[in-house]
Amino acid sequence: MQRLYDFIRRHPTWVDSFWAVILLGISGAQYAAGDIHGHEGIAGIPIFVGLCTAVALRRRWPEKMLLLVAVMGVAQLIFDVHQAPADFAMLVLIYTVAADGERWASRFALTGGVCAGTLSQLRWPSDGTHGWLQHVFVVVVLTVPFVLAWVLGDSMSTRRAYLAQLEERAARLEKEREAQSKVAVAGERARIARELHDVVAHNVSVMVVQADGAAYVLDASPDQAKQALETISSTGRQALAEMRRLLGVLRTGDARESGEYVPQPDVEQIQELVDQVRTAGLTVNFQVEGTPRPLPSGVELTAYRIVQEALTNTRKHGGPDVGASVRLVYFDDGLGLLVEDDGRGAAHEMYEDGGADGQGHGLIGMRERIGMVGGTLDAGPRPGGGFRISALLPLKPAH
């Protein structure tokens, strides 16, 4: 049964041709039985063939077949060919164009169907004895099938249009979901890239400075070399802990789902960061102004990473004997950050043209982080020499 259904769906014209042959056979049988004779029979044969042909090709050329049926109907009136089974083709074509045809064809079919009963009654009036009431009743009875055929076809057209609209909407929503997923993935990749850059750049730079110092004083001062190696070890462990946290985010989607990963850095840890940088040999002056208070986690992390990246850039670009200062200011509606150094400054391309610093992405990451919390960033040369990074992060009540 399923195979027959599939065949019908794949070959609709063959199915229509089969019913057209059946319809033509019934009309031919009526002709053979003598119900159609004389000049009516001679004119009726091509008319019936035309009507059945329209049924066979109705889905391939619905508008053209509708016109063919209309011509055959007019020919019936002109040549006085009475109604026959082949006239069922008119109902079929009205339904077809109402369901699948052009708008003009649907209206033409409805108009023709409404007029068909009246024209038939005028051409072949009934032999009733009840006067005009009977004629009106016959006209109504003849008109109803045509109107019903058009209503069924128009309902099918409306249903198909509705289903097509639903499918289009579902496809559009699917594309929007895919686009949103891609944006979310890109955002997550950018966030992880910023985290990796901040962790690797800062900790590795500390380790490199300590390793160079240990190599320099290894023979002259073994105790200082040992202390430098201990700093390298602790910094490496800290970097590994940060990397484990990032890997945990990648594996589980949220570092909070597993207790083995360290929490996100916050403002309170900036003091530890400054102490670590001082241990690496960089002179840093740290000040906090205003009343410290709880901050949103996003602002906490952003503030920490900005200070971390700024001090890393100072070590990388400030030159020898550079000094830096870090100042945190708690305003009523914002947190201010000011990181300055008295070194040789930075290359022009670090703070212009997108902030690319060689092969790194430090200032780009700063701008992205600050943009995510709605803050502002100002980075550039400092009057009197050196480099300055100034940021303002808006504060919201912590939840």
Residue pairs with C-beta under 8 A, 6 or more apart in sequence:
8 15
12 59
13 56
13 57
13 59
13 60
16 55
16 56
16 57
16 58
16 59
17 56
19 55
20 52
20 53
20 55
20 56
20 89
21 52
23 51
23 52
23 55
23 85
23 86
23 88
23 89
24 48
24 49
24 52
24 86
26 85
26 86
27 44
27 48
27 52
27 84
27 85
27 86
28 48
30 36
30 84
30 85
31 41
31 44
31 45
36 44
36 81
36 82
36 84
39 79
39 80
40 79
40 80
40 81
40 82
43 75
43 79
43 80
43 81
44 76
44 79
44 81
44 84
47 72
47 75
47 76
47 79
47 81
47 86
48 84
48 86
50 68
50 69
50 71
50 72
51 69
51 72
51 86
51 87
51 89
51 90
52 86
52 89
53 65
53 68
54 65
54 66
54 68
54 69
54 72
54 89
54 92
54 93
55 65
55 89
55 92
55 93
57 64
57 65
58 65
58 92
58 93
58 96
59 96
59 100
62 93
62 96
62 97
62 100
62 101
62 105
63 97
63 101
63 102
63 105
65 93
65 96
66 93
66 94
66 96
66 97
66 101
66 105
66 108
66 109
69 89
69 90
69 93
70 108
70 112
72 89
73 87
73 90
73 112
73 116
75 81
76 82
76 83
76 87
77 119
77 123
80 123
82 124
83 120
83 124
90 112
90 113
90 116
90 146
91 145
91 146
91 149
92 149
93 109
94 109
94 110
94 112
94 113
94 146
94 149
94 150
94 153
95 149
95 150
95 152
95 153
96 153
97 105
97 106
97 108
97 109
97 153
98 106
98 109
98 110
98 149
98 150
98 151
98 152
98 153
98 154
98 156
98 157
99 152
99 153
99 154
99 156
99 157
99 160
100 153
100 157
101 109
106 150
106 153
106 154
106 157
109 150
110 147
110 150
112 146
113 143
113 146
113 147
113 149
113 150
114 143
114 146
114 147
116 142
116 143
116 146
117 138
117 139
117 140
117 141
117 142
117 143
117 146
118 139
118 143
120 142
121 135
121 138
121 139
121 142
125 135
126 134
126 135
126 138
128 134
128 135
128 138
190 368
192 246
192 249
192 250
193 361
193 365
194 305
194 361
194 365
194 368
194 369
195 242
195 246
196 246
197 360
197 361
197 362
197 365
198 305
198 308
198 309
198 365
199 239
199 242
199 243
199 246
200 239
201 309
201 312
201 360
201 362
202 308
202 309
202 311
202 312
203 235
203 236
203 238
203 239
203 242
204 239
205 312
205 315
205 316
206 231
206 232
206 235
206 276
206 277
206 280
206 315
207 232
207 235
207 236
207 239
209 280
209 281
209 315
210 228
210 229
210 231
210 232
210 235
210 280
210 281
211 228
211 232
213 224
213 225
213 228
213 281
214 224
214 225
214 228
214 229
214 232
215 225
217 224
217 225
217 228
218 225
231 279
231 280
235 276
241 261
241 262
242 262
244 260
244 261
244 262
245 255
245 261
245 262
245 264
248 255
248 257
248 258
248 260
248 261
249 255
252 258
255 261
255 263
255 264
264 297
264 300
264 301
265 273
265 300
265 301
265 304
265 305
265 308
266 295
266 297
266 300
266 301
266 304
267 292
267 295
267 300
267 303
267 304
267 328
267 335
269 304
270 286
270 303
270 304
270 307
270 326
270 328
271 286
273 304
273 307
273 308
273 311
274 284
274 286
274 307
274 311
274 326
277 284
277 311
277 315
277 324
278 284
280 315
282 311
282 314
282 315
282 322
282 323
282 324
283 322
283 323
283 324
284 311
284 323
284 324
284 325
284 326
285 323
285 324
285 325
285 326
286 325
286 326
286 327
287 325
287 326
287 327
287 328
288 327
288 328
288 330
289 327
289 328
289 329
289 330
290 328
290 329
290 330
290 331
291 330
292 330
293 330
294 398
295 303
295 335
295 395
295 398
296 373
296 395
296 396
296 398
296 399
298 372
298 373
299 335
299 373
299 393
299 394
299 395
299 396
301 369
302 369
302 370
302 372
302 373
302 375
302 393
303 328
303 335
303 337
303 391
303 393
305 365
305 366
305 369
306 337
306 339
306 366
306 369
306 370
306 377
306 389
306 391
307 326
307 337
307 339
309 362
309 363
309 365
309 366
310 324
310 326
310 339
310 366
310 389
311 324
311 326
311 339
312 362
313 346
313 350
313 357
313 362
313 387
313 389
314 322
314 324
314 339
314 341
314 343
314 387
315 322
317 343
317 344
317 345
317 346
317 347
317 350
317 357
317 387
318 324
318 341
318 342
318 343
318 344
318 386
318 387
319 343
319 344
322 341
322 342
322 343
322 344
322 386
323 341
323 342
324 339
324 340
324 341
324 342
325 338
325 339
325 340
325 341
326 337
326 338
326 339
327 336
327 337
327 338
327 339
328 335
328 336
328 337
329 335
329 336
329 337
329 338
330 336
331 395
333 394
333 395
334 375
334 392
334 393
334 394
334 395
335 392
335 393
335 395
336 390
336 391
336 392
336 393
337 389
337 390
337 391
337 392
337 393
338 388
338 389
338 390
338 391
339 388
339 389
339 390
340 382
340 386
340 387
340 388
340 389
341 382
341 386
341 387
342 382
342 384
342 385
342 386
343 385
343 386
343 387
344 385
344 386
345 381
345 382
345 385
345 386
345 387
346 357
346 381
346 387
347 357
347 358
349 356
349 357
350 356
350 357
350 362
350 363
350 379
351 363
351 379
351 380
351 381
354 364
355 362
355 363
355 364
355 366
355 367
355 379
356 363
356 364
357 363
363 379
366 377
366 379
366 389
366 391
367 377
370 376
370 377
370 391
370 393
373 393
373 394
374 394
375 391
375 392
375 393
375 394
376 391
376 392
377 389
377 390
377 391
378 388
378 389
378 390
378 391
379 387
379 388
379 389
379 390
380 387
380 388
381 387
381 388
382 388
